[in-house]
């Protein structure tokens, strides 16, 4: 039988994580009896959406151009 260190390590990490979640203490209730405040709003992506699209298109052309240069075969 072949010893597989990657599989053994993965199984051990999974088991330790599983046992850690089982033995963890339950969360404490909110002492004030109120709901938590809502999280702050996320970062705005609408601000520079045209710049992001332009960069994506230019990067796409760059990738396609390099791929075409690498796959050309000399005759």
C-alpha positions in Angstrom: 0.0 0.0 0.0 1.4 3.4 -1.0 1.6 6.1 1.6 -0.1 9.3 0.3 1.0 12.3 2.4 -1.2 14.8 0.7 -4.4 12.8 1.3 -3.4 12.1 4.8 -2.7 15.7 5.6 -6.0 16.8 4.0 -8.0 14.3 6.0 -6.2 15.3 9.3 -6.8 19.0 8.6 -10.5 18.3 7.9 -10.9 16.2 11.0 -9.2 18.8 13.3 -11.4 21.5 11.8 -14.5 19.4 12.2 -13.7 18.6 15.9 -12.9 22.2 16.5 -16.4 23.3 15.3 -18.1 20.6 17.4 -16.3 21.6 20.6 -16.5 25.4 20.2 -18.6 27.3 22.7 -22.0 28.6 21.5 -22.2 32.3 20.7 -23.1 34.6 23.5 -26.4 36.5 23.3 -26.4 40.2 22.8 -26.4 41.7 26.4 -28.4 44.8 25.3 -31.3 42.8 23.8 -31.2 44.8 20.6 -30.4 44.0 17.0 -27.0 44.6 15.8 -26.5 47.7 13.7 -26.4 47.1 9.9 -23.0 46.8 8.3 -21.7 49.9 6.5 -22.4 50.1 2.8 -20.0 48.4 0.4 -17.5 50.1 -1.8 -19.1 51.8 -4.8 -18.3 50.2 -8.1 -20.5 52.5 -10.2 -18.0 55.3 -9.9 -15.3 54.0 -12.4 -17.3 51.3 -14.4 -16.3 52.7 -17.8 -12.6 52.7 -16.8 -12.9 49.0 -15.6 -14.6 48.0 -18.9 -12.0 49.8 -20.9 -9.2 48.0 -19.0 -11.0 44.6 -19.5 -11.3 45.1 -23.2 -7.7 46.2 -23.6 -6.5 43.3 -21.5 -8.6 40.9 -23.6 -7.1 42.2 -26.9 -3.6 41.8 -25.4 -4.3 38.2 -24.4 -5.8 37.3 -27.8 -2.9 39.0 -29.7 -0.2 37.2 -27.6 -2.1 33.9 -28.2 -2.2 34.5 -31.9 1.5 35.3 -32.0 2.4 32.1 -30.2 0.2 29.8 -32.3 1.3 31.1 -35.7 3.4 28.5 -37.6 6.0 29.7 -40.1 5.7 28.5 -43.6 
